[in-house]
């Protein structure tokens, strides 16, 4: 699992378990679109349904700048979604709501 989070145990009265996040890099959506050979806007629509546990995070910059980014696990999850939406393009248009 990408978020390979080993537990740290503090032994003693009332033990405590913490998770340590081992994600050491992410790829922004522009790069992932290039890697997968997909249109970035279309990929954004596909990835929009992903949650942090799926390997997607938001990276915030100065002001209101932000960008969607993916862990390696997130890229694999996204590839699966791309296959689903390419097999049935109507799914994406239905999730966009009425036009």
Phi and psi in radians as a Rosetta constraint file:
Dihedral C 1 N 2 CA 2 C 2 CIRCULARHARMONIC -1.017 0.35
Dihedral N 2 CA 2 C 2 N 3 CIRCULARHARMONIC -0.722 0.35
Dihedral C 2 N 3 CA 3 C 3 CIRCULARHARMONIC -1.474 0.35
Dihedral N 3 CA 3 C 3 N 4 CIRCULARHARMONIC 0.416 0.35
Dihedral C 3 N 4 CA 4 C 4 CIRCULARHARMONIC -0.438 0.35
Dihedral N 4 CA 4 C 4 N 5 CIRCULARHARMONIC 1.642 0.35
Dihedral C 4 N 5 CA 5 C 5 CIRCULARHARMONIC -1.999 0.35
Dihedral N 5 CA 5 C 5 N 6 CIRCULARHARMONIC 1.608 0.35
Dihedral C 5 N 6 CA 6 C 6 CIRCULARHARMONIC -1.203 0.35
Dihedral N 6 CA 6 C 6 N 7 CIRCULARHARMONIC 2.647 0.35
Dihedral C 6 N 7 CA 7 C 7 CIRCULARHARMONIC -1.529 0.35
Dihedral N 7 CA 7 C 7 N 8 CIRCULARHARMONIC 2.492 0.35
Dihedral C 7 N 8 CA 8 C 8 CIRCULARHARMONIC -1.919 0.35
Dihedral N 8 CA 8 C 8 N 9 CIRCULARHARMONIC 2.160 0.35
Dihedral C 8 N 9 CA 9 C 9 CIRCULARHARMONIC -1.887 0.35
Dihedral N 9 CA 9 C 9 N 10 CIRCULARHARMONIC 2.337 0.35
Dihedral C 9 N 10 CA 10 C 10 CIRCULARHARMONIC -1.852 0.35
Dihedral N 10 CA 10 C 10 N 11 CIRCULARHARMONIC 1.946 0.35
Dihedral C 10 N 11 CA 11 C 11 CIRCULARHARMONIC -1.565 0.35
Dihedral N 11 CA 11 C 11 N 12 CIRCULARHARMONIC 2.384 0.35
Dihedral C 11 N 12 CA 12 C 12 CIRCULARHARMONIC 2.688 0.35
Dihedral N 12 CA 12 C 12 N 13 CIRCULARHARMONIC -2.854 0.35
Dihedral C 12 N 13 CA 13 C 13 CIRCULARHARMONIC -1.126 0.35
Dihedral N 13 CA 13 C 13 N 14 CIRCULARHARMONIC 2.119 0.35
Dihedral C 13 N 14 CA 14 C 14 CIRCULARHARMONIC 1.140 0.35
Dihedral N 14 CA 14 C 14 N 15 CIRCULARHARMONIC 1.247 0.35
Dihedral C 14 N 15 CA 15 C 15 CIRCULARHARMONIC -1.051 0.35
Dihedral N 15 CA 15 C 15 N 16 CIRCULARHARMONIC 2.691 0.35
Dihedral C 15 N 16 CA 16 C 16 CIRCULARHARMONIC -2.217 0.35
Dihedral N 16 CA 16 C 16 N 17 CIRCULARHARMONIC 2.339 0.35
Dihedral C 16 N 17 CA 17 C 17 CIRCULARHARMONIC -2.105 0.35
Dihedral N 17 CA 17 C 17 N 18 CIRCULARHARMONIC 2.216 0.35
Dihedral C 17 N 18 CA 18 C 18 CIRCULARHARMONIC -2.051 0.35
Dihedral N 18 CA 18 C 18 N 19 CIRCULARHARMONIC 2.681 0.35
Dihedral C 18 N 19 CA 19 C 19 CIRCULARHARMONIC -1.832 0.35
Dihedral N 19 CA 19 C 19 N 20 CIRCULARHARMONIC 2.422 0.35
Dihedral C 19 N 20 CA 20 C 20 CIRCULARHARMONIC -1.986 0.35
Dihedral N 20 CA 20 C 20 N 21 CIRCULARHARMONIC 2.148 0.35
Dihedral C 20 N 21 CA 21 C 21 CIRCULARHARMONIC -1.452 0.35
Dihedral N 21 CA 21 C 21 N 22 CIRCULARHARMONIC 2.195 0.35
Dihedral C 21 N 22 CA 22 C 22 CIRCULARHARMONIC -1.850 0.35
Dihedral N 22 CA 22 C 22 N 23 CIRCULARHARMONIC 0.341 0.35
Dihedral C 22 N 23 CA 23 C 23 CIRCULARHARMONIC -1.212 0.35
Dihedral N 23 CA 23 C 23 N 24 CIRCULARHARMONIC 2.133 0.35
Dihedral C 23 N 24 CA 24 C 24 CIRCULARHARMONIC -1.983 0.35
Dihedral N 24 CA 24 C 24 N 25 CIRCULARHARMONIC -0.076 0.35
Dihedral C 24 N 25 CA 25 C 25 CIRCULARHARMONIC -2.803 0.35
Dihedral N 25 CA 25 C 25 N 26 CIRCULARHARMONIC 2.726 0.35
Dihedral C 25 N 26 CA 26 C 26 CIRCULARHARMONIC -2.411 0.35
Dihedral N 26 CA 26 C 26 N 27 CIRCULARHARMONIC 2.833 0.35
Dihedral C 26 N 27 CA 27 C 27 CIRCULARHARMONIC -2.064 0.35
Dihedral N 27 CA 27 C 27 N 28 CIRCULARHARMONIC 2.285 0.35
Dihedral C 27 N 28 CA 28 C 28 CIRCULARHARMONIC -1.291 0.35
Dihedral N 28 CA 28 C 28 N 29 CIRCULARHARMONIC 2.797 0.35
Dihedral C 28 N 29 CA 29 C 29 CIRCULARHARMONIC -1.025 0.35
Dihedral N 29 CA 29 C 29 N 30 CIRCULARHARMONIC -0.580 0.35
Dihedral C 29 N 30 CA 30 C 30 CIRCULARHARMONIC -1.059 0.35
Dihedral N 30 CA 30 C 30 N 31 CIRCULARHARMONIC -0.784 0.35
Dihedral C 30 N 31 CA 31 C 31 CIRCULARHARMONIC -1.190 0.35
Dihedral N 31 CA 31 C 31 N 32 CIRCULARHARMONIC -0.713 0.35
Dihedral C 31 N 32 CA 32 C 32 CIRCULARHARMONIC -1.100 0.35
Dihedral N 32 CA 32 C 32 N 33 CIRCULARHARMONIC -0.708 0.35
Dihedral C 32 N 33 CA 33 C 33 CIRCULARHARMONIC -1.045 0.35
Dihedral N 33 CA 33 C 33 N 34 CIRCULARHARMONIC -0.735 0.35
Dihedral C 33 N 34 CA 34 C 34 CIRCULARHARMONIC -1.131 0.35
Dihedral N 34 CA 34 C 34 N 35 CIRCULARHARMONIC -0.767 0.35
Dihedral C 34 N 35 CA 35 C 35 CIRCULARHARMONIC -1.051 0.35
Dihedral N 35 CA 35 C 35 N 36 CIRCULARHARMONIC -0.691 0.35
Dihedral C 35 N 36 CA 36 C 36 CIRCULARHARMONIC -1.590 0.35
Dihedral N 36 CA 36 C 36 N 37 CIRCULARHARMONIC -0.141 0.35
Dihedral C 36 N 37 CA 37 C 37 CIRCULARHARMONIC 1.181 0.35
Dihedral N 37 CA 37 C 37 N 38 CIRCULARHARMONIC 0.624 0.35
Dihedral C 37 N 38 CA 38 C 38 CIRCULARHARMONIC -2.049 0.35
Dihedral N 38 CA 38 C 38 N 39 CIRCULARHARMONIC 2.762 0.35
Dihedral C 38 N 39 CA 39 C 39 CIRCULARHARMONIC -1.216 0.35
Dihedral N 39 CA 39 C 39 N 40 CIRCULARHARMONIC 2.275 0.35
Dihedral C 39 N 40 CA 40 C 40 CIRCULARHARMONIC -1.073 0.35
Dihedral N 40 CA 40 C 40 N 41 CIRCULARHARMONIC -0.736 0.35
Dihedral C 40 N 41 CA 41 C 41 CIRCULARHARMONIC -1.114 0.35
Dihedral N 41 CA 41 C 41 N 42 CIRCULARHARMONIC -0.734 0.35
Dihedral C 41 N 42 CA 42 C 42 CIRCULARHARMONIC -1.142 0.35
Dihedral N 42 CA 42 C 42 N 43 CIRCULARHARMONIC -0.744 0.35
Dihedral C 42 N 43 CA 43 C 43 CIRCULARHARMONIC -1.103 0.35
Dihedral N 43 CA 43 C 43 N 44 CIRCULARHARMONIC -0.648 0.35
Dihedral C 43 N 44 CA 44 C 44 CIRCULARHARMONIC -1.023 0.35
Dihedral N 44 CA 44 C 44 N 45 CIRCULARHARMONIC -0.796 0.35
Dihedral C 44 N 45 CA 45 C 45 CIRCULARHARMONIC -1.071 0.35
Dihedral N 45 CA 45 C 45 N 46 CIRCULARHARMONIC -0.716 0.35
Dihedral C 45 N 46 CA 46 C 46 CIRCULARHARMONIC -1.154 0.35
Dihedral N 46 CA 46 C 46 N 47 CIRCULARHARMONIC -0.818 0.35
Dihedral C 46 N 47 CA 47 C 47 CIRCULARHARMONIC -1.275 0.35
Dihedral N 47 CA 47 C 47 N 48 CIRCULARHARMONIC -0.291 0.35
Dihedral C 47 N 48 CA 48 C 48 CIRCULARHARMONIC -1.022 0.35
Dihedral N 48 CA 48 C 48 N 49 CIRCULARHARMONIC -0.414 0.35
Dihedral C 48 N 49 CA 49 C 49 CIRCULARHARMONIC -1.520 0.35
Dihedral N 49 CA 49 C 49 N 50 CIRCULARHARMONIC -0.049 0.35
Dihedral C 49 N 50 CA 50 C 50 CIRCULARHARMONIC -1.382 0.35
Dihedral N 50 CA 50 C 50 N 51 CIRCULARHARMONIC 2.652 0.35
Dihedral C 50 N 51 CA 51 C 51 CIRCULARHARMONIC -2.030 0.35
Dihedral N 51 CA 51 C 51 N 52 CIRCULARHARMONIC 2.902 0.35
Dihedral C 51 N 52 CA 52 C 52 CIRCULARHARMONIC -0.926 0.35
Dihedral N 52 CA 52 C 52 N 53 CIRCULARHARMONIC -0.654 0.35
Dihedral C 52 N 53 CA 53 C 53 CIRCULARHARMONIC -1.188 0.35
Dihedral N 53 CA 53 C 53 N 54 CIRCULARHARMONIC -0.222 0.35
Dihedral C 53 N 54 CA 54 C 54 CIRCULARHARMONIC -1.534 0.35
Dihedral N 54 CA 54 C 54 N 55 CIRCULARHARMONIC -0.078 0.35
Dihedral C 54 N 55 CA 55 C 55 CIRCULARHARMONIC 1.719 0.35
Dihedral N 55 CA 55 C 55 N 56 CIRCULARHARMONIC 0.343 0.35
Dihedral C 55 N 56 CA 56 C 56 CIRCULARHARMONIC -1.942 0.35
Dihedral N 56 CA 56 C 56 N 57 CIRCULARHARMONIC 2.451 0.35
Dihedral C 56 N 57 CA 57 C 57 CIRCULARHARMONIC -2.396 0.35
Dihedral N 57 CA 57 C 57 N 58 CIRCULARHARMONIC 2.867 0.35
Dihedral C 57 N 58 CA 58 C 58 CIRCULARHARMONIC -1.868 0.35
Dihedral N 58 CA 58 C 58 N 59 CIRCULARHARMONIC 2.331 0.35
Dihedral C 58 N 59 CA 59 C 59 CIRCULARHARMONIC -1.918 0.35
Dihedral N 59 CA 59 C 59 N 60 CIRCULARHARMONIC 2.172 0.35
Dihedral C 59 N 60 CA 60 C 60 CIRCULARHARMONIC -1.832 0.35
Dihedral N 60 CA 60 C 60 N 61 CIRCULARHARMONIC 2.404 0.35
Dihedral C 60 N 61 CA 61 C 61 CIRCULARHARMONIC -2.000 0.35
Dihedral N 61 CA 61 C 61 N 62 CIRCULARHARMONIC -2.800 0.35
Dihedral C 61 N 62 CA 62 C 62 CIRCULARHARMONIC -1.115 0.35
Dihedral N 62 CA 62 C 62 N 63 CIRCULARHARMONIC 2.586 0.35
Dihedral C 62 N 63 CA 63 C 63 CIRCULARHARMONIC 1.089 0.35
Dihedral N 63 CA 63 C 63 N 64 CIRCULARHARMONIC -2.294 0.35
Dihedral C 63 N 64 CA 64 C 64 CIRCULARHARMONIC -1.704 0.35
Dihedral N 64 CA 64 C 64 N 65 CIRCULARHARMONIC 0.164 0.35
Dihedral C 64 N 65 CA 65 C 65 CIRCULARHARMONIC -1.193 0.35
Dihedral N 65 CA 65 C 65 N 66 CIRCULARHARMONIC 2.301 0.35
Dihedral C 65 N 66 CA 66 C 66 CIRCULARHARMONIC -2.652 0.35
Dihedral N 66 CA 66 C 66 N 67 CIRCULARHARMONIC 2.736 0.35
Dihedral C 66 N 67 CA 67 C 67 CIRCULARHARMONIC -2.551 0.35
Dihedral N 67 CA 67 C 67 N 68 CIRCULARHARMONIC 2.534 0.35
Dihedral C 67 N 68 CA 68 C 68 CIRCULARHARMONIC -1.373 0.35
Dihedral N 68 CA 68 C 68 N 69 CIRCULARHARMONIC 2.391 0.35
Dihedral C 68 N 69 CA 69 C 69 CIRCULARHARMONIC -2.411 0.35
Dihedral N 69 CA 69 C 69 N 70 CIRCULARHARMONIC 2.792 0.35
Dihedral C 69 N 70 CA 70 C 70 CIRCULARHARMONIC -2.289 0.35
Dihedral N 70 CA 70 C 70 N 71 CIRCULARHARMONIC 2.431 0.35
Dihedral C 70 N 71 CA 71 C 71 CIRCULARHARMONIC -1.326 0.35
Dihedral N 71 CA 71 C 71 N 72 CIRCULARHARMONIC 3.048 0.35
Dihedral C 71 N 72 CA 72 C 72 CIRCULARHARMONIC -1.050 0.35
Dihedral N 72 CA 72 C 72 N 73 CIRCULARHARMONIC -0.712 0.35
Dihedral C 72 N 73 CA 73 C 73 CIRCULARHARMONIC -1.075 0.35
Dihedral N 73 CA 73 C 73 N 74 CIRCULARHARMONIC -0.687 0.35
Dihedral C 73 N 74 CA 74 C 74 CIRCULARHARMONIC -1.108 0.35
Dihedral N 74 CA 74 C 74 N 75 CIRCULARHARMONIC -0.653 0.35
Dihedral C 74 N 75 CA 75 C 75 CIRCULARHARMONIC -1.137 0.35
Dihedral N 75 CA 75 C 75 N 76 CIRCULARHARMONIC -0.723 0.35
Dihedral C 75 N 76 CA 76 C 76 CIRCULARHARMONIC -1.114 0.35
Dihedral N 76 CA 76 C 76 N 77 CIRCULARHARMONIC -0.725 0.35
Dihedral C 76 N 77 CA 77 C 77 CIRCULARHARMONIC -1.082 0.35
Dihedral N 77 CA 77 C 77 N 78 CIRCULARHARMONIC -0.767 0.35
Dihedral C 77 N 78 CA 78 C 78 CIRCULARHARMONIC -1.099 0.35
Dihedral N 78 CA 78 C 78 N 79 CIRCULARHARMONIC -0.704 0.35
Dihedral C 78 N 79 CA 79 C 79 CIRCULARHARMONIC -1.010 0.35
Dihedral N 79 CA 79 C 79 N 80 CIRCULARHARMONIC -0.715 0.35
Dihedral C 79 N 80 CA 80 C 80 CIRCULARHARMONIC -1.112 0.35
Dihedral N 80 CA 80 C 80 N 81 CIRCULARHARMONIC -0.723 0.35
Dihedral C 80 N 81 CA 81 C 81 CIRCULARHARMONIC -1.148 0.35
Dihedral N 81 CA 81 C 81 N 82 CIRCULARHARMONIC -0.675 0.35
Dihedral C 81 N 82 CA 82 C 82 CIRCULARHARMONIC -1.031 0.35
Dihedral N 82 CA 82 C 82 N 83 CIRCULARHARMONIC -0.786 0.35
Dihedral C 82 N 83 CA 83 C 83 CIRCULARHARMONIC -1.049 0.35
Dihedral N 83 CA 83 C 83 N 84 CIRCULARHARMONIC -0.757 0.35
Dihedral C 83 N 84 CA 84 C 84 CIRCULARHARMONIC -1.085 0.35
Dihedral N 84 CA 84 C 84 N 85 CIRCULARHARMONIC -0.830 0.35
Dihedral C 84 N 85 CA 85 C 85 CIRCULARHARMONIC -1.272 0.35
Dihedral N 85 CA 85 C 85 N 86 CIRCULARHARMONIC -0.497 0.35
Dihedral C 85 N 86 CA 86 C 86 CIRCULARHARMONIC -1.270 0.35
Dihedral N 86 CA 86 C 86 N 87 CIRCULARHARMONIC -0.586 0.35
Dihedral C 86 N 87 CA 87 C 87 CIRCULARHARMONIC -1.244 0.35
Dihedral N 87 CA 87 C 87 N 88 CIRCULARHARMONIC -0.512 0.35
Dihedral C 87 N 88 CA 88 C 88 CIRCULARHARMONIC -2.501 0.35
Dihedral N 88 CA 88 C 88 N 89 CIRCULARHARMONIC 1.400 0.35
Dihedral C 88 N 89 CA 89 C 89 CIRCULARHARMONIC -1.035 0.35
Dihedral N 89 CA 89 C 89 N 90 CIRCULARHARMONIC -0.402 0.35
Dihedral C 89 N 90 CA 90 C 90 CIRCULARHARMONIC -1.138 0.35
Dihedral N 90 CA 90 C 90 N 91 CIRCULARHARMONIC -0.423 0.35
Dihedral C 90 N 91 CA 91 C 91 CIRCULARHARMONIC -1.042 0.35
Dihedral N 91 CA 91 C 91 N 92 CIRCULARHARMONIC -0.716 0.35
Dihedral C 91 N 92 CA 92 C 92 CIRCULARHARMONIC -1.203 0.35
Dihedral N 92 CA 92 C 92 N 93 CIRCULARHARMONIC -0.729 0.35
Dihedral C 92 N 93 CA 93 C 93 CIRCULARHARMONIC -1.164 0.35
Dihedral N 93 CA 93 C 93 N 94 CIRCULARHARMONIC -0.558 0.35
Dihedral C 93 N 94 CA 94 C 94 CIRCULARHARMONIC -1.217 0.35
Dihedral N 94 CA 94 C 94 N 95 CIRCULARHARMONIC -0.626 0.35
Dihedral C 94 N 95 CA 95 C 95 CIRCULARHARMONIC -1.318 0.35
Dihedral N 95 CA 95 C 95 N 96 CIRCULARHARMONIC -0.296 0.35
Dihedral C 95 N 96 CA 96 C 96 CIRCULARHARMONIC -1.311 0.35
Dihedral N 96 CA 96 C 96 N 97 CIRCULARHARMONIC -0.266 0.35
Dihedral C 96 N 97 CA 97 C 97 CIRCULARHARMONIC 1.604 0.35
Dihedral N 97 CA 97 C 97 N 98 CIRCULARHARMONIC 3.133 0.35
Dihedral C 97 N 98 CA 98 C 98 CIRCULARHARMONIC -1.164 0.35
Dihedral N 98 CA 98 C 98 N 99 CIRCULARHARMONIC 2.513 0.35
